[in-house]
Amino acid sequence: MAADIWKTLAEMERHGERGALAIVVESKGSTPREVGSKMVVREDGSVVGSVGGGAFEKDTVELALQAIREGRPLRKRFLLEDDLGMRCGGVMEVYVEPINPKQKLVVFGAGHVGSAVARVGAMLGFHTVVVDNRPGFATAERIPEAHEWLEGNYVDIARGLEADENTYVVIVTHGHGHDDEILQAVVDKPLAYLGMIGAR
């Protein structure tokens, strides 16, 4: 069971899925599961693992979906008989930690500024992607801290960029003409952040 939990969490991270991990942190009296029991709740409400079944598990799924929506951890204590009508009559508390996909930072331009931004982004935990249209600039040798290096036409890469509310884009190329073209290609995407360097 525990192996399924960790495997599911790893798959969710790999595919950028949102979800929540629920853990029983208190179990007193007659209860269906013990402290440490875990359950993963996906954004669609499906689960892997169990924290006890019945009304307690149903309410835990609802709490997990709330944590996913709000993007913050939640904790709730249940008197199983009084709160949920469960005859076992014990007390259980559950802690729910939302799981958000790793934030992605896409840096267009691998010059002095772009490489520095990419390094800082990687240090802060972003999945960092560096893009440049010049051969030899967006490479692992020049910017080893990044996770992906793309070389090619800026506009084509910008248009094909898979982006969501966890994607941050910084435009710092070697030419303002490129900056403007990239900006036009990404401005309507559902980004968390869009920034561009420029003189006053």
C-alpha positions in Angstrom: 0.0 0.0 0.0 2.7 2.5 1.0 4.6 1.7 -2.3 1.5 2.6 -4.3 1.2 6.0 -2.5 4.8 7.0 -3.3 4.6 5.6 -6.8 1.4 7.6 -7.4 3.0 10.8 -6.0 6.0 10.4 -8.3 3.8 9.9 -11.3 1.8 12.9 -10.4 4.9 15.1 -10.2 6.2 13.7 -13.4 2.9 14.5 -15.2 2.4 17.8 -13.5 -0.9 16.7 -11.8 -2.4 18.5 -8.9 -3.7 16.5 -5.9 -3.3 16.1 -2.1 -1.8 13.8 0.4 -4.0 13.0 3.4 -2.3 11.5 6.6 -4.0 10.3 9.8 -2.2 12.2 12.6 -4.4 11.1 15.5 -6.3 7.9 16.2 -7.9 7.3 19.6 -10.3 4.7 20.7 -12.1 2.4 18.2 -11.1 3.7 14.8 -10.8 2.1 11.3 -7.2 3.1 10.7 -4.1 4.0 12.7 -1.8 7.0 12.8 0.3 7.3 9.7 -2.4 5.9 7.3 -2.2 7.7 4.0 -4.3 8.4 1.0 -3.6 10.4 -2.2 -6.5 12.3 -3.6 -6.4 13.5 -7.2 -8.0 16.6 -8.5 -10.9 14.5 -10.0 -11.6 13.0 -6.6 -10.2 9.6 -7.3 -8.0 8.1 -4.5 -5.1 5.8 -3.9 -4.7 4.3 -0.5 -7.1 4.7 2.4 -7.5 6.6 5.7 -10.3 4.4 6.9 -13.3 4.2 4.5 -16.9 5.2 5.1 -18.0 8.7 6.1 -14.5 9.6 7.5 -12.8 8.9 4.2 -15.6 10.7 2.2 -15.1 13.8 4.4 -11.4 13.5 4.0 -11.7 13.5 0.2 -13.8 16.7 0.4 -11.2 18.3 2.7 -8.5 17.3 0.2 -10.3 18.8 -2.7 -10.7 22.0 -0.7 -6.9 22.0 0.1 -6.2 21.6 -3.7 -8.6 24.5 -4.6 -7.1 26.8 -1.9 -3.5 25.7 -2.3 -2.9 25.4 1.4 -2.7 22.6 4.0 -5.7 21.8 6.1 -6.2 19.8 9.3 -9.5 18.5 10.8 -10.4 16.4 13.9 -13.5 14.2 13.8 -15.4 12.6 16.7 -16.5 9.6 14.6 -19.8 9.0 16.2 -20.9 12.5 17.0 -19.7 14.2 13.8 -20.1 11.4 11.3 -22.5 8.9 12.8 -19.9 6.1 12.7 -20.6 3.5 15.4 -16.9 2.8 16.1 -16.9 6.0 18.2 -13.3 6.9 18.3 -11.5 10.1 17.5 -9.4 10.7 14.3 -7.6 13.7 13.0 -6.3 14.1 9.4 -3.7 16.4 7.9 -4.0 17.2 4.2 -1.1 18.6 2.2 -1.9 19.9 -1.3 0.4 18.8 -4.1 1.0 21.3 -6.8 3.0 20.7 -9.9 6.6 22.0 -9.9 6.7 25.6 -11.1 8.4 26.0 -14.5 10.6 29.0 -15.4 11.2 29.5 -19.1 13.9 32.0 -19.9 14.1 33.3 -23.4 17.7 34.4 -23.9 20.8 32.7 -22.6 23.1 35.7 -22.5 24.5 37.3 -19.3 21.1 38.2 -17.8 19.2 35.1 -19.0 21.9 32.7 -17.7 21.9 34.5 -14.3 18.0 34.3 -14.1 18.1 30.6 -15.0 20.6 29.9 -12.3 18.7 31.7 -9.6 15.4 30.0 -10.8 17.0 26.6 -10.5 18.3 27.5 -7.0 14.8 28.5 -6.0 13.4 25.1 -7.1 11.9 26.0 -10.5 12.1 23.5 -13.4 14.2 25.8 -15.5 14.1 25.9 -19.3 16.6 28.1 -21.2 15.9 29.1 -24.8 18.2 30.8 -27.3 18.3 31.0 -31.1 22.1 31.2 -31.2 24.1 28.0 -31.5 26.0 27.1 -28.4 24.2 29.5 -26.0 21.4 27.4 -24.5 23.6 24.4 -23.5 24.3 22.3 -20.4 27.9 23.3 -20.6 27.1 27.0 -20.3 24.2 26.7 -17.9 24.4 23.4 -16.0 21.9 24.4 -13.4 19.0 24.4 -15.9 16.9 21.4 -16.6 16.2 21.9 -20.3 18.0 23.7 -23.1 16.2 24.6 -26.3 17.9 26.0 -29.4 15.9 27.3 -32.3 13.5 30.0 -33.6 12.2 32.0 -30.6 8.7 32.5 -32.0 8.2 28.9 -32.9 9.3 27.7 -29.5 7.2 30.4 -27.8 4.1 29.5 -29.8 4.6 25.8 -29.0 5.2 26.4 -25.3 3.0 24.3 -23.1 2.0 26.7 -20.3 -0.3 26.8 -17.4 -0.8 28.7 -14.1 2.5 27.2 -12.8 4.6 28.6 -15.7 6.7 31.7 -15.4 8.2 33.3 -18.5 11.1 35.8 -18.6 12.1 37.4 -21.9 15.7 38.7 -21.9 17.0 38.1 -25.5 19.9 39.8 -27.3 17.5 42.0 -29.4 14.4 44.0 -28.6 12.8 42.7 -31.9 13.0 39.2 -30.6 11.6 40.3 -27.2 8.5 41.8 -28.9 7.9 38.8 -31.1 8.1 36.4 -28.1 5.9 38.6 -26.0 3.2 38.6 -28.8 3.5 34.8 -29.0 3.0 34.1 -25.2 0.9 37.0 -23.9 -2.4 35.1 -24.2 -1.1 32.0 -22.5 -2.4 31.2 -18.9 0.9 32.2 -17.2 1.7 32.7 -13.6 4.1 35.5 -14.5 5.4 37.2 -17.7 8.3 39.6 -17.5 10.5 41.3 -20.1 13.7 43.4 -19.7 14.0 46.7 -21.5 15.5 50.2 -21.3 13.3 53.0 -20.2 
